[in-house]
């Protein structure tokens, strides 16, 4: 027989087990976001070690709406997300379907293609610095050996942004690959087998059987990756630091600069709140789109 | 799947091309790590390898200390994230809660995962200054807990829901209390989930740069990625040292993809794909 005292405690276990998570959400997420909102309406400075907030009303938000660099950062980030994710998806789908065809060596290919995602982004920046650097980069050394004077890939106004996109593609194709590969591995083999017996070419099988079956998981990968693409920071910090002349400035690099280098903490907070709203709207929009497409598919089948 | 010969050739070429492109940047870093400064500057394709950079990175630049900091912050955060995640996963997955409540918690976690971490950088900096943990590994642990808890809870919730209900009922019939069911039945069954969540939480904390750079200012708390950035911003860019540091920073990810790939794949697909 259980005693009534420990019985109550036992019933409480369901709630007690959730307390740490709720505590973290309240103390480390809700409170900081609350503070962020307060900060965004203030001017912040340090006075003898203490943080002092003085209210300025809507000033920070008014500045943000007229800030050309902030607009530039938003446009750059969006362009980076759209261009990189499109190419990453294309490459990842090709690689995942190809790996699905391989029996021997399958593990080797997967290992190599998944690897970039697990590297520290700052180390990825280093790798590409050693390739793209104007003076000591491998790319320009190879070009020099061919008798070509390589350009300043990271400092040239027209080349900096495409260079960043190349790095992003190298880094994140791995993520889309991993998700799409999970789909490839659950494909029913019987369908393509019977099509093959009926004399379908491999190309027809890929276009008419494999790709339609992969569509839902590709959609998930694209949506997740697009939202994650708005987090881009480290490689840009290391390779171009937003330059030349804001051409590679993104949301994160700009907010970090405003907060830590310019010490305009209230203004950085306002930019962060706007980012938060923007991403929330984006996420809700994507979820709505996804549910629409799922319903349409279910209606058709 | 088995394809005709020509198609097989095309597929193989695509894959080999992919492997080469993926490996080039990695090879370049290892190459630079073994080059003497004069070989890096001369840009020649041939050189004799040297351990000079490794010695100077650990000797002159106190890189060992940065490694310790990286280890302490990443593993500290991982232990806490796992404890919180296992308990929350157990509570949400085994007991009956109102549907809106579970949905609210899971949606909040997903949302945190989607947000660009930069929105937390400012607040965490101010909080760490106010609480007095700025420039200590504790500040980094605080940040990594927030960043890694969502994925861990989502993974462990999924795992705890796959535990057969009969097992738990049988234990209750035998008079076992909930905490005993948790420690003796659920935790052992959730081991693969704990490994998945733990490995991902460790490697992503270890890889972080944004919070390490905003919450530390000296080698007291600085981690490897911050060291790399400092090398890169020195007035004379220390390529050899950067390359060595980057190679060491890549070790956890490298070990994971080699020895724990199953967990990585499962964990990340779980985070992205709903059932």
Interface residues (C-beta under 8 A of the other chain):
Chain A: X2 X6 X10 X13 X14 X15 X17 X18 X20 X21 X24 X25 X28 X29 X32 X33 X35 X36 X39 X44 X46 X50 X51 X91 X94 X95 X98 X99 X100 X101 X102 X107 X108 X109 X110 X111 X112 X113 X114 X115 X116 X118 X119 X120 X121 X122 X123 X124 X126 X127 X128 X129 X130 X131 X136 X138 X141 X144 X145 X170 X175 X178 X179 X181 X182 X189 X192 X202 X203 X217 X220 X221 X224 X227 X228 X230 X231 X233 X234 X237 X238 X251 X252 X255 X256 X259 X260 X265 X268 X269 X272 X273 X275 X276 X279 X280 X283
Chain B: X1 X3 X4 X7 X8 X11 X12 X14 X15 X18 X19 X21 X22 X23 X24 X25 X26 X28 X29 X32 X40 X41 X43 X45 X83 X84 X85 X87 X88 X90 X91 X92 X95 X105 X108 X111 X112 X114 X115 X116 X117 X118 X119 X120 X121 X122 X123 X124 X125 X126 X127 X129 X130 X142 X145 X146 X149 X153 X175 X177 X178 X179 X182 X203 X206 X207 X208 X209 X210 X214 X224 X225 X228 X229 X232 X239 X242 X243 X245 X246 X247 X249 X250 X252 X253 X254 X256 X257 X258 X261 X264 X265 X268 X269 X272 X273 X274
